[in-house]
Amino acid sequence: MPITRELLTDADFEEAAERRQRIRVFRDDHLIDSNTVVIRYTDETIITQTGVSDVTYHPRRECQFYEIRK
């Protein structure tokens, strides 16, 4: 059974980026991005990448980020 953990702090995002852990992104209780990896983050934006040319910018205050561990 997979384990879900919410990413909240810079340390959480740093760990997810270093481990290349897959995450899910929700906005207004809707899944907007799945099976993506954190490649960069700032105080305002989380940048994720799903494929070679698929880079997405998510506003940190408007979205919820969950790491999925199997």
CHARMM internal coordinates of N, CA and C (Angstrom, degrees):
IC EDIT
DIST 1 N 1 CA 1.4477
DIST 1 CA 1 C 1.5395
ANGL 1 N 1 CA 1 C 108.40
DIST 1 C 2 N 1.3394
ANGL 1 CA 1 C 2 N 117.72
DIHE 1 N 1 CA 1 C 2 N 130.89
DIST 2 N 2 CA 1.4694
ANGL 1 C 2 N 2 CA 120.00
DIHE 1 CA 1 C 2 N 2 CA -179.70
DIST 2 CA 2 C 1.5292
ANGL 2 N 2 CA 2 C 112.35
DIHE 1 C 2 N 2 CA 2 C -69.89
DIST 2 C 3 N 1.3127
ANGL 2 CA 2 C 3 N 114.71
DIHE 2 N 2 CA 2 C 3 N 150.54
DIST 3 N 3 CA 1.4603
ANGL 2 C 3 N 3 CA 122.21
DIHE 2 CA 2 C 3 N 3 CA 177.44
DIST 3 CA 3 C 1.5211
ANGL 3 N 3 CA 3 C 107.99
DIHE 2 C 3 N 3 CA 3 C -106.06
DIST 3 C 4 N 1.3242
ANGL 3 CA 3 C 4 N 116.84
DIHE 3 N 3 CA 3 C 4 N 130.78
DIST 4 N 4 CA 1.4596
ANGL 3 C 4 N 4 CA 122.28
DIHE 3 CA 3 C 4 N 4 CA 179.38
DIST 4 CA 4 C 1.5208
ANGL 4 N 4 CA 4 C 109.17
DIHE 3 C 4 N 4 CA 4 C -107.93
DIST 4 C 5 N 1.3364
ANGL 4 CA 4 C 5 N 116.44
DIHE 4 N 4 CA 4 C 5 N 132.22
DIST 5 N 5 CA 1.4702
ANGL 4 C 5 N 5 CA 121.33
DIHE 4 CA 4 C 5 N 5 CA 179.00
DIST 5 CA 5 C 1.5190
ANGL 5 N 5 CA 5 C 108.57
DIHE 4 C 5 N 5 CA 5 C -134.47
DIST 5 C 6 N 1.3300
ANGL 5 CA 5 C 6 N 116.18
DIHE 5 N 5 CA 5 C 6 N 128.58
DIST 6 N 6 CA 1.4568
ANGL 5 C 6 N 6 CA 120.41
DIHE 5 CA 5 C 6 N 6 CA 179.63
DIST 6 CA 6 C 1.5316
ANGL 6 N 6 CA 6 C 109.67
DIHE 5 C 6 N 6 CA 6 C -76.09
DIST 6 C 7 N 1.3111
ANGL 6 CA 6 C 7 N 116.13
DIHE 6 N 6 CA 6 C 7 N 137.32
DIST 7 N 7 CA 1.4606
ANGL 6 C 7 N 7 CA 122.55
DIHE 6 CA 6 C 7 N 7 CA 177.11
DIST 7 CA 7 C 1.5209
ANGL 7 N 7 CA 7 C 108.18
DIHE 6 C 7 N 7 CA 7 C -97.05
DIST 7 C 8 N 1.3249
ANGL 7 CA 7 C 8 N 115.79
DIHE 7 N 7 CA 7 C 8 N 120.97
DIST 8 N 8 CA 1.4610
ANGL 7 C 8 N 8 CA 120.38
DIHE 7 CA 7 C 8 N 8 CA -176.22
DIST 8 CA 8 C 1.5220
ANGL 8 N 8 CA 8 C 113.41
DIHE 7 C 8 N 8 CA 8 C -123.38
DIST 8 C 9 N 1.3115
ANGL 8 CA 8 C 9 N 117.73
DIHE 8 N 8 CA 8 C 9 N -43.04
DIST 9 N 9 CA 1.4573
ANGL 8 C 9 N 9 CA 121.86
DIHE 8 CA 8 C 9 N 9 CA -172.07
DIST 9 CA 9 C 1.5283
ANGL 9 N 9 CA 9 C 111.11
DIHE 8 C 9 N 9 CA 9 C -99.59
DIST 9 C 10 N 1.3404
ANGL 9 CA 9 C 10 N 115.32
DIHE 9 N 9 CA 9 C 10 N 167.77
DIST 10 N 10 CA 1.4593
ANGL 9 C 10 N 10 CA 120.13
DIHE 9 CA 9 C 10 N 10 CA 175.37
DIST 10 CA 10 C 1.5227
ANGL 10 N 10 CA 10 C 110.80
DIHE 9 C 10 N 10 CA 10 C -60.04
DIST 10 C 11 N 1.3223
ANGL 10 CA 10 C 11 N 117.15
DIHE 10 N 10 CA 10 C 11 N -36.60
DIST 11 N 11 CA 1.4649
ANGL 10 C 11 N 11 CA 120.91
DIHE 10 CA 10 C 11 N 11 CA 178.64
DIST 11 CA 11 C 1.5301
ANGL 11 N 11 CA 11 C 110.99
DIHE 10 C 11 N 11 CA 11 C -63.37
DIST 11 C 12 N 1.3298
ANGL 11 CA 11 C 12 N 117.29
DIHE 11 N 11 CA 11 C 12 N -38.89
DIST 12 N 12 CA 1.4647
ANGL 11 C 12 N 12 CA 121.17
DIHE 11 CA 11 C 12 N 12 CA 177.15
DIST 12 CA 12 C 1.5243
ANGL 12 N 12 CA 12 C 110.74
DIHE 11 C 12 N 12 CA 12 C -61.91
DIST 12 C 13 N 1.3352
ANGL 12 CA 12 C 13 N 116.69
DIHE 12 N 12 CA 12 C 13 N -46.14
DIST 13 N 13 CA 1.4612
ANGL 12 C 13 N 13 CA 120.75
DIHE 12 CA 12 C 13 N 13 CA -179.37
DIST 13 CA 13 C 1.5240
ANGL 13 N 13 CA 13 C 111.32
DIHE 12 C 13 N 13 CA 13 C -68.40
DIST 13 C 14 N 1.3213
ANGL 13 CA 13 C 14 N 117.14
DIHE 13 N 13 CA 13 C 14 N -36.64
DIST 14 N 14 CA 1.4722
ANGL 13 C 14 N 14 CA 121.11
DIHE 13 CA 13 C 14 N 14 CA 177.78
DIST 14 CA 14 C 1.5247
ANGL 14 N 14 CA 14 C 110.44
DIHE 13 C 14 N 14 CA 14 C -62.90
DIST 14 C 15 N 1.3192
ANGL 14 CA 14 C 15 N 116.59
DIHE 14 N 14 CA 14 C 15 N -45.41
DIST 15 N 15 CA 1.4654
ANGL 14 C 15 N 15 CA 121.00
DIHE 14 CA 14 C 15 N 15 CA 178.63
DIST 15 CA 15 C 1.5244
ANGL 15 N 15 CA 15 C 111.19
DIHE 14 C 15 N 15 CA 15 C -62.10
DIST 15 C 16 N 1.3300
ANGL 15 CA 15 C 16 N 117.13
DIHE 15 N 15 CA 15 C 16 N -44.81
DIST 16 N 16 CA 1.4668
ANGL 15 C 16 N 16 CA 121.06
DIHE 15 CA 15 C 16 N 16 CA 179.20
DIST 16 CA 16 C 1.5254
ANGL 16 N 16 CA 16 C 111.30
DIHE 15 C 16 N 16 CA 16 C -62.72
DIST 16 C 17 N 1.3291
ANGL 16 CA 16 C 17 N 117.17
DIHE 16 N 16 CA 16 C 17 N -39.69
DIST 17 N 17 CA 1.4640
ANGL 16 C 17 N 17 CA 121.20
DIHE 16 CA 16 C 17 N 17 CA 179.71
DIST 17 CA 17 C 1.5310
ANGL 17 N 17 CA 17 C 110.91
DIHE 16 C 17 N 17 CA 17 C -68.55
DIST 17 C 18 N 1.3141
ANGL 17 CA 17 C 18 N 117.60
DIHE 17 N 17 CA 17 C 18 N -43.25
DIST 18 N 18 CA 1.4679
ANGL 17 C 18 N 18 CA 121.31
DIHE 17 CA 17 C 18 N 18 CA -179.68
DIST 18 CA 18 C 1.5154
ANGL 18 N 18 CA 18 C 112.10
DIHE 17 C 18 N 18 CA 18 C -64.80
DIST 18 C 19 N 1.3160
ANGL 18 CA 18 C 19 N 116.34
DIHE 18 N 18 CA 18 C 19 N -40.43
DIST 19 N 19 CA 1.4674
ANGL 18 C 19 N 19 CA 121.29
DIHE 18 CA 18 C 19 N 19 CA -177.27
DIST 19 CA 19 C 1.5222
ANGL 19 N 19 CA 19 C 112.82
DIHE 18 C 19 N 19 CA 19 C -85.62
DIST 19 C 20 N 1.3571
ANGL 19 CA 19 C 20 N 116.53
DIHE 19 N 19 CA 19 C 20 N -5.03
DIST 20 N 20 CA 1.4661
ANGL 19 C 20 N 20 CA 121.83
DIHE 19 CA 19 C 20 N 20 CA -177.77
DIST 20 CA 20 C 1.5235
ANGL 20 N 20 CA 20 C 110.54
DIHE 19 C 20 N 20 CA 20 C 54.37
DIST 20 C 21 N 1.3236
ANGL 20 CA 20 C 21 N 114.44
DIHE 20 N 20 CA 20 C 21 N 40.06
DIST 21 N 21 CA 1.4582
ANGL 20 C 21 N 21 CA 121.97
DIHE 20 CA 20 C 21 N 21 CA -178.57
DIST 21 CA 21 C 1.5279
ANGL 21 N 21 CA 21 C 110.24
DIHE 20 C 21 N 21 CA 21 C -75.66
DIST 21 C 22 N 1.3047
ANGL 21 CA 21 C 22 N 117.85
DIHE 21 N 21 CA 21 C 22 N 135.95
DIST 22 N 22 CA 1.4643
ANGL 21 C 22 N 22 CA 122.77
DIHE 21 CA 21 C 22 N 22 CA 178.03
DIST 22 CA 22 C 1.5205
ANGL 22 N 22 CA 22 C 110.07
DIHE 21 C 22 N 22 CA 22 C -72.15
DIST 22 C 23 N 1.3347
ANGL 22 CA 22 C 23 N 116.13
DIHE 22 N 22 CA 22 C 23 N 140.16
DIST 23 N 23 CA 1.4602
ANGL 22 C 23 N 23 CA 120.83
DIHE 22 CA 22 C 23 N 23 CA -179.32
DIST 23 CA 23 C 1.5274
ANGL 23 N 23 CA 23 C 110.27
DIHE 22 C 23 N 23 CA 23 C -130.91
DIST 23 C 24 N 1.3305
ANGL 23 CA 23 C 24 N 114.75
DIHE 23 N 23 CA 23 C 24 N 166.47
DIST 24 N 24 CA 1.4616
ANGL 23 C 24 N 24 CA 123.24
DIHE 23 CA 23 C 24 N 24 CA 171.89
DIST 24 CA 24 C 1.5180
ANGL 24 N 24 CA 24 C 107.74
DIHE 23 C 24 N 24 CA 24 C -118.97
DIST 24 C 25 N 1.3280
ANGL 24 CA 24 C 25 N 116.29
DIHE 24 N 24 CA 24 C 25 N 144.87
DIST 25 N 25 CA 1.4591
ANGL 24 C 25 N 25 CA 121.71
DIHE 24 CA 24 C 25 N 25 CA -178.44
DIST 25 CA 25 C 1.5317
ANGL 25 N 25 CA 25 C 108.43
DIHE 24 C 25 N 25 CA 25 C -121.73
DIST 25 C 26 N 1.3307
ANGL 25 CA 25 C 26 N 115.23
DIHE 25 N 25 CA 25 C 26 N 129.42
DIST 26 N 26 CA 1.4539
ANGL 25 C 26 N 26 CA 121.93
DIHE 25 CA 25 C 26 N 26 CA 178.29
DIST 26 CA 26 C 1.5237
ANGL 26 N 26 CA 26 C 109.47
DIHE 25 C 26 N 26 CA 26 C -117.92
DIST 26 C 27 N 1.3303
ANGL 26 CA 26 C 27 N 115.45
DIHE 26 N 26 CA 26 C 27 N 147.52
DIST 27 N 27 CA 1.4678
ANGL 26 C 27 N 27 CA 121.53
DIHE 26 CA 26 C 27 N 27 CA 174.61
DIST 27 CA 27 C 1.5265
ANGL 27 N 27 CA 27 C 106.94
DIHE 26 C 27 N 27 CA 27 C -142.14
DIST 27 C 28 N 1.3112
ANGL 27 CA 27 C 28 N 116.71
DIHE 27 N 27 CA 27 C 28 N 125.94
DIST 28 N 28 CA 1.4623
ANGL 27 C 28 N 28 CA 122.00
DIHE 27 CA 27 C 28 N 28 CA -177.02
DIST 28 CA 28 C 1.5265
ANGL 28 N 28 CA 28 C 111.42
DIHE 27 C 28 N 28 CA 28 C 53.51
DIST 28 C 29 N 1.3291
ANGL 28 CA 28 C 29 N 115.98
DIHE 28 N 28 CA 28 C 29 N 42.97
DIST 29 N 29 CA 1.4731
ANGL 28 C 29 N 29 CA 123.41
DIHE 28 CA 28 C 29 N 29 CA 179.13
DIST 29 CA 29 C 1.5207
ANGL 29 N 29 CA 29 C 114.28
DIHE 28 C 29 N 29 CA 29 C 63.34
DIST 29 C 30 N 1.3282
ANGL 29 CA 29 C 30 N 117.63
DIHE 29 N 29 CA 29 C 30 N 22.01
DIST 30 N 30 CA 1.4607
ANGL 29 C 30 N 30 CA 122.10
DIHE 29 CA 29 C 30 N 30 CA 176.40
DIST 30 CA 30 C 1.5254
ANGL 30 N 30 CA 30 C 109.16
DIHE 29 C 30 N 30 CA 30 C -121.22
DIST 30 C 31 N 1.3100
ANGL 30 CA 30 C 31 N 116.30
DIHE 30 N 30 CA 30 C 31 N 136.45
DIST 31 N 31 CA 1.4538
ANGL 30 C 31 N 31 CA 121.42
DIHE 30 CA 30 C 31 N 31 CA 176.28
DIST 31 CA 31 C 1.5253
ANGL 31 N 31 CA 31 C 108.64
DIHE 30 C 31 N 31 CA 31 C -71.12
DIST 31 C 32 N 1.3415
ANGL 31 CA 31 C 32 N 116.67
DIHE 31 N 31 CA 31 C 32 N 118.39
DIST 32 N 32 CA 1.4652
ANGL 31 C 32 N 32 CA 119.63
DIHE 31 CA 31 C 32 N 32 CA -178.89
DIST 32 CA 32 C 1.5246
ANGL 32 N 32 CA 32 C 112.75
DIHE 31 C 32 N 32 CA 32 C -112.22
DIST 32 C 33 N 1.3297
ANGL 32 CA 32 C 33 N 117.75
DIHE 32 N 32 CA 32 C 33 N -16.24
DIST 33 N 33 CA 1.4613
ANGL 32 C 33 N 33 CA 121.09
DIHE 32 CA 32 C 33 N 33 CA 178.80
DIST 33 CA 33 C 1.5157
ANGL 33 N 33 CA 33 C 108.18
DIHE 32 C 33 N 33 CA 33 C -153.52
DIST 33 C 34 N 1.3186
ANGL 33 CA 33 C 34 N 116.07
DIHE 33 N 33 CA 33 C 34 N 136.82
DIST 34 N 34 CA 1.4566
ANGL 33 C 34 N 34 CA 120.19
DIHE 33 CA 33 C 34 N 34 CA -176.70
DIST 34 CA 34 C 1.5231
ANGL 34 N 34 CA 34 C 109.30
DIHE 33 C 34 N 34 CA 34 C -139.81
DIST 34 C 35 N 1.3190
ANGL 34 CA 34 C 35 N 115.57
DIHE 34 N 34 CA 34 C 35 N 151.48
DIST 35 N 35 CA 1.4627
ANGL 34 C 35 N 35 CA 121.87
DIHE 34 CA 34 C 35 N 35 CA 176.63
DIST 35 CA 35 C 1.5253
ANGL 35 N 35 CA 35 C 111.40
DIHE 34 C 35 N 35 CA 35 C 57.10
DIST 35 C 36 N 1.3113
ANGL 35 CA 35 C 36 N 116.17
DIHE 35 N 35 CA 35 C 36 N 44.11
DIST 36 N 36 CA 1.4544
ANGL 35 C 36 N 36 CA 122.86
DIHE 35 CA 35 C 36 N 36 CA -177.80
DIST 36 CA 36 C 1.5309
ANGL 36 N 36 CA 36 C 109.65
DIHE 35 C 36 N 36 CA 36 C -118.45
DIST 36 C 37 N 1.3254
ANGL 36 CA 36 C 37 N 117.01
DIHE 36 N 36 CA 36 C 37 N 164.15
DIST 37 N 37 CA 1.4601
ANGL 36 C 37 N 37 CA 123.05
DIHE 36 CA 36 C 37 N 37 CA -176.24
DIST 37 CA 37 C 1.5279
ANGL 37 N 37 CA 37 C 109.69
DIHE 36 C 37 N 37 CA 37 C -121.41
DIST 37 C 38 N 1.3339
ANGL 37 CA 37 C 38 N 116.96
DIHE 37 N 37 CA 37 C 38 N 138.30
DIST 38 N 38 CA 1.4655
ANGL 37 C 38 N 38 CA 121.81
DIHE 37 CA 37 C 38 N 38 CA 174.97
DIST 38 CA 38 C 1.5227
ANGL 38 N 38 CA 38 C 107.95
DIHE 37 C 38 N 38 CA 38 C -73.79
DIST 38 C 39 N 1.3329
ANGL 38 CA 38 C 39 N 116.24
DIHE 38 N 38 CA 38 C 39 N 123.47
DIST 39 N 39 CA 1.4629
ANGL 38 C 39 N 39 CA 119.03
DIHE 38 CA 38 C 39 N 39 CA 177.29
DIST 39 CA 39 C 1.5257
ANGL 39 N 39 CA 39 C 111.78
DIHE 38 C 39 N 39 CA 39 C -108.49
DIST 39 C 40 N 1.3257
ANGL 39 CA 39 C 40 N 116.58
DIHE 39 N 39 CA 39 C 40 N -20.91
DIST 40 N 40 CA 1.4664
ANGL 39 C 40 N 40 CA 121.15
DIHE 39 CA 39 C 40 N 40 CA 179.90
DIST 40 CA 40 C 1.5075
ANGL 40 N 40 CA 40 C 108.64
DIHE 39 C 40 N 40 CA 40 C -164.09
DIST 40 C 41 N 1.3330
ANGL 40 CA 40 C 41 N 116.19
DIHE 40 N 40 CA 40 C 41 N 155.83
DIST 41 N 41 CA 1.4575
ANGL 40 C 41 N 41 CA 120.34
DIHE 40 CA 40 C 41 N 41 CA 177.25
DIST 41 CA 41 C 1.5110
ANGL 41 N 41 CA 41 C 109.89
DIHE 40 C 41 N 41 CA 41 C -151.73
DIST 41 C 42 N 1.3359
ANGL 41 CA 41 C 42 N 115.17
DIHE 41 N 41 CA 41 C 42 N 152.03
DIST 42 N 42 CA 1.4588
ANGL 41 C 42 N 42 CA 122.63
DIHE 41 CA 41 C 42 N 42 CA 174.48
DIST 42 CA 42 C 1.5233
ANGL 42 N 42 CA 42 C 106.88
DIHE 41 C 42 N 42 CA 42 C -132.15
DIST 42 C 43 N 1.3178
ANGL 42 CA 42 C 43 N 116.55
DIHE 42 N 42 CA 42 C 43 N -174.80
DIST 43 N 43 CA 1.4611
ANGL 42 C 43 N 43 CA 120.11
DIHE 42 CA 42 C 43 N 43 CA 177.01
DIST 43 CA 43 C 1.5260
ANGL 43 N 43 CA 43 C 111.80
DIHE 42 C 43 N 43 CA 43 C -66.13
DIST 43 C 44 N 1.3191
ANGL 43 CA 43 C 44 N 117.35
DIHE 43 N 43 CA 43 C 44 N -23.42
DIST 44 N 44 CA 1.4678
ANGL 43 C 44 N 44 CA 121.09
DIHE 43 CA 43 C 44 N 44 CA -174.37
DIST 44 CA 44 C 1.5266
ANGL 44 N 44 CA 44 C 114.56
DIHE 43 C 44 N 44 CA 44 C -113.25
DIST 44 C 45 N 1.3333
ANGL 44 CA 44 C 45 N 117.87
DIHE 44 N 44 CA 44 C 45 N -21.92
DIST 45 N 45 CA 1.4595
ANGL 44 C 45 N 45 CA 120.78
DIHE 44 CA 44 C 45 N 45 CA -171.44
DIST 45 CA 45 C 1.5266
ANGL 45 N 45 CA 45 C 111.19
DIHE 44 C 45 N 45 CA 45 C -137.39
DIST 45 C 46 N 1.3399
ANGL 45 CA 45 C 46 N 114.72
DIHE 45 N 45 CA 45 C 46 N 141.56
DIST 46 N 46 CA 1.4614
ANGL 45 C 46 N 46 CA 121.32
DIHE 45 CA 45 C 46 N 46 CA 171.24
DIST 46 CA 46 C 1.5246
ANGL 46 N 46 CA 46 C 105.90
DIHE 45 C 46 N 46 CA 46 C -113.10
DIST 46 C 47 N 1.3201
ANGL 46 CA 46 C 47 N 116.81
DIHE 46 N 46 CA 46 C 47 N 126.41
DIST 47 N 47 CA 1.4503
ANGL 46 C 47 N 47 CA 121.90
DIHE 46 CA 46 C 47 N 47 CA -178.08
DIST 47 CA 47 C 1.5239
ANGL 47 N 47 CA 47 C 107.67
DIHE 46 C 47 N 47 CA 47 C -106.85
DIST 47 C 48 N 1.3423
ANGL 47 CA 47 C 48 N 115.63
DIHE 47 N 47 CA 47 C 48 N 125.25
DIST 48 N 48 CA 1.4525
ANGL 47 C 48 N 48 CA 120.89
DIHE 47 CA 47 C 48 N 48 CA -178.33
DIST 48 CA 48 C 1.5196
ANGL 48 N 48 CA 48 C 109.98
DIHE 47 C 48 N 48 CA 48 C -121.22
DIST 48 C 49 N 1.3390
ANGL 48 CA 48 C 49 N 114.74
DIHE 48 N 48 CA 48 C 49 N 159.58
DIST 49 N 49 CA 1.4598
ANGL 48 C 49 N 49 CA 120.17
DIHE 48 CA 48 C 49 N 49 CA 179.32
DIST 49 CA 49 C 1.5213
ANGL 49 N 49 CA 49 C 108.68
DIHE 48 C 49 N 49 CA 49 C -138.42
DIST 49 C 50 N 1.3284
ANGL 49 CA 49 C 50 N 115.22
DIHE 49 N 49 CA 49 C 50 N 128.71
DIST 50 N 50 CA 1.4580
ANGL 49 C 50 N 50 CA 121.07
DIHE 49 CA 49 C 50 N 50 CA 178.01
DIST 50 CA 50 C 1.5224
ANGL 50 N 50 CA 50 C 110.32
DIHE 49 C 50 N 50 CA 50 C -100.68
DIST 50 C 51 N 1.3135
ANGL 50 CA 50 C 51 N 116.95
DIHE 50 N 50 CA 50 C 51 N -42.86
DIST 51 N 51 CA 1.4584
ANGL 50 C 51 N 51 CA 122.16
DIHE 50 CA 50 C 51 N 51 CA 179.51
DIST 51 CA 51 C 1.5099
ANGL 51 N 51 CA 51 C 110.21
DIHE 50 C 51 N 51 CA 51 C -134.21
DIST 51 C 52 N 1.3201
ANGL 51 CA 51 C 52 N 115.86
DIHE 51 N 51 CA 51 C 52 N -171.85
DIST 52 N 52 CA 1.4619
ANGL 51 C 52 N 52 CA 120.98
DIHE 51 CA 51 C 52 N 52 CA -176.62
DIST 52 CA 52 C 1.5277
ANGL 52 N 52 CA 52 C 111.68
DIHE 51 C 52 N 52 CA 52 C -58.07
DIST 52 C 53 N 1.3124
ANGL 52 CA 52 C 53 N 117.66
DIHE 52 N 52 CA 52 C 53 N -45.50
DIST 53 N 53 CA 1.4587
ANGL 52 C 53 N 53 CA 120.17
DIHE 52 CA 52 C 53 N 53 CA -176.77
DIST 53 CA 53 C 1.5256
ANGL 53 N 53 CA 53 C 113.00
DIHE 52 C 53 N 53 CA 53 C -111.37
DIST 53 C 54 N 1.3178
ANGL 53 CA 53 C 54 N 117.77
DIHE 53 N 53 CA 53 C 54 N 12.12
DIST 54 N 54 CA 1.4635
ANGL 53 C 54 N 54 CA 122.11
DIHE 53 CA 53 C 54 N 54 CA -176.53
DIST 54 CA 54 C 1.5265
ANGL 54 N 54 CA 54 C 110.31
DIHE 53 C 54 N 54 CA 54 C -105.96
DIST 54 C 55 N 1.3466
ANGL 54 CA 54 C 55 N 116.03
DIHE 54 N 54 CA 54 C 55 N 84.28
DIST 55 N 55 CA 1.4580
ANGL 54 C 55 N 55 CA 122.89
DIHE 54 CA 54 C 55 N 55 CA 178.67
DIST 55 CA 55 C 1.5260
ANGL 55 N 55 CA 55 C 108.05
DIHE 54 C 55 N 55 CA 55 C -109.06
DIST 55 C 56 N 1.3522
ANGL 55 CA 55 C 56 N 115.84
DIHE 55 N 55 CA 55 C 56 N 133.04
DIST 56 N 56 CA 1.4622
ANGL 55 C 56 N 56 CA 120.52
DIHE 55 CA 55 C 56 N 56 CA -177.08
DIST 56 CA 56 C 1.5247
ANGL 56 N 56 CA 56 C 109.64
DIHE 55 C 56 N 56 CA 56 C -127.25
DIST 56 C 57 N 1.3298
ANGL 56 CA 56 C 57 N 115.71
DIHE 56 N 56 CA 56 C 57 N 140.52
DIST 57 N 57 CA 1.4578
ANGL 56 C 57 N 57 CA 122.77
DIHE 56 CA 56 C 57 N 57 CA 178.20
DIST 57 CA 57 C 1.5285
ANGL 57 N 57 CA 57 C 108.19
DIHE 56 C 57 N 57 CA 57 C -107.32
DIST 57 C 58 N 1.3416
ANGL 57 CA 57 C 58 N 116.57
DIHE 57 N 57 CA 57 C 58 N 122.49
DIST 58 N 58 CA 1.4637
ANGL 57 C 58 N 58 CA 121.63
DIHE 57 CA 57 C 58 N 58 CA -178.33
DIST 58 CA 58 C 1.5299
ANGL 58 N 58 CA 58 C 109.75
DIHE 57 C 58 N 58 CA 58 C -115.57
DIST 58 C 59 N 1.3302
ANGL 58 CA 58 C 59 N 118.51
DIHE 58 N 58 CA 58 C 59 N 128.45
DIST 59 N 59 CA 1.4740
ANGL 58 C 59 N 59 CA 119.84
DIHE 58 CA 58 C 59 N 59 CA 175.12
DIST 59 CA 59 C 1.5259
ANGL 59 N 59 CA 59 C 109.49
DIHE 58 C 59 N 59 CA 59 C -66.92
DIST 59 C 60 N 1.2985
ANGL 59 CA 59 C 60 N 116.10
DIHE 59 N 59 CA 59 C 60 N 124.36
DIST 60 N 60 CA 1.4602
ANGL 59 C 60 N 60 CA 121.93
DIHE 59 CA 59 C 60 N 60 CA -173.45
DIST 60 CA 60 C 1.5274
ANGL 60 N 60 CA 60 C 113.17
DIHE 59 C 60 N 60 CA 60 C -62.57
DIST 60 C 61 N 1.3097
ANGL 60 CA 60 C 61 N 117.85
DIHE 60 N 60 CA 60 C 61 N -37.30
DIST 61 N 61 CA 1.4733
ANGL 60 C 61 N 61 CA 121.21
DIHE 60 CA 60 C 61 N 61 CA -176.93
DIST 61 CA 61 C 1.5272
ANGL 61 N 61 CA 61 C 113.08
DIHE 60 C 61 N 61 CA 61 C -78.22
DIST 61 C 62 N 1.3147
ANGL 61 CA 61 C 62 N 117.70
DIHE 61 N 61 CA 61 C 62 N -17.82
DIST 62 N 62 CA 1.4608
ANGL 61 C 62 N 62 CA 121.33
DIHE 61 CA 61 C 62 N 62 CA -176.22
DIST 62 CA 62 C 1.5314
ANGL 62 N 62 CA 62 C 113.63
DIHE 61 C 62 N 62 CA 62 C -101.73
DIST 62 C 63 N 1.3210
ANGL 62 CA 62 C 63 N 117.19
DIHE 62 N 62 CA 62 C 63 N -9.11
DIST 63 N 63 CA 1.4620
ANGL 62 C 63 N 63 CA 120.83
DIHE 62 CA 62 C 63 N 63 CA -175.32
DIST 63 CA 63 C 1.5274
ANGL 63 N 63 CA 63 C 111.05
DIHE 62 C 63 N 63 CA 63 C -121.29
DIST 63 C 64 N 1.3268
ANGL 63 CA 63 C 64 N 114.93
DIHE 63 N 63 CA 63 C 64 N 159.75
DIST 64 N 64 CA 1.4492
ANGL 63 C 64 N 64 CA 122.08
DIHE 63 CA 63 C 64 N 64 CA 173.15
DIST 64 CA 64 C 1.5266
ANGL 64 N 64 CA 64 C 106.77
DIHE 63 C 64 N 64 CA 64 C -116.87
DIST 64 C 65 N 1.3241
ANGL 64 CA 64 C 65 N 115.63
DIHE 64 N 64 CA 64 C 65 N 139.50
DIST 65 N 65 CA 1.4604
ANGL 64 C 65 N 65 CA 121.94
DIHE 64 CA 64 C 65 N 65 CA -175.22
DIST 65 CA 65 C 1.5226
ANGL 65 N 65 CA 65 C 108.96
DIHE 64 C 65 N 65 CA 65 C -121.53
DIST 65 C 66 N 1.3329
ANGL 65 CA 65 C 66 N 116.28
DIHE 65 N 65 CA 65 C 66 N 132.03
DIST 66 N 66 CA 1.4604
ANGL 65 C 66 N 66 CA 121.57
DIHE 65 CA 65 C 66 N 66 CA -177.82
DIST 66 CA 66 C 1.5221
ANGL 66 N 66 CA 66 C 109.79
DIHE 65 C 66 N 66 CA 66 C -130.43
DIST 66 C 67 N 1.3147
ANGL 66 CA 66 C 67 N 115.53
DIHE 66 N 66 CA 66 C 67 N 128.35
DIST 67 N 67 CA 1.4475
ANGL 66 C 67 N 67 CA 121.71
DIHE 66 CA 66 C 67 N 67 CA 174.99
DIST 67 CA 67 C 1.5194
ANGL 67 N 67 CA 67 C 108.39
DIHE 66 C 67 N 67 CA 67 C -86.18
DIST 67 C 68 N 1.3131
ANGL 67 CA 67 C 68 N 116.15
DIHE 67 N 67 CA 67 C 68 N 139.56
DIST 68 N 68 CA 1.4510
ANGL 67 C 68 N 68 CA 121.56
DIHE 67 CA 67 C 68 N 68 CA 179.98
DIST 68 CA 68 C 1.5301
ANGL 68 N 68 CA 68 C 108.19
DIHE 67 C 68 N 68 CA 68 C -114.54
DIST 68 C 69 N 1.3289
ANGL 68 CA 68 C 69 N 116.27
DIHE 68 N 68 CA 68 C 69 N 119.08
DIST 69 N 69 CA 1.4661
ANGL 68 C 69 N 69 CA 121.66
DIHE 68 CA 68 C 69 N 69 CA 177.54
DIST 69 CA 69 C 1.5197
ANGL 69 N 69 CA 69 C 108.23
DIHE 68 C 69 N 69 CA 69 C -114.36
DIST 69 C 70 N 1.3161
ANGL 69 CA 69 C 70 N 114.80
DIHE 69 N 69 CA 69 C 70 N 136.58
DIST 70 N 70 CA 1.4675
ANGL 69 C 70 N 70 CA 119.42
DIHE 69 CA 69 C 70 N 70 CA 179.79
DIST 70 CA 70 C 1.4947
ANGL 70 N 70 CA 70 C 111.11
DIHE 69 C 70 N 70 CA 70 C -105.22
END
COOR INIT
IC SEED 1 N 1 CA 1 C
IC BUILD
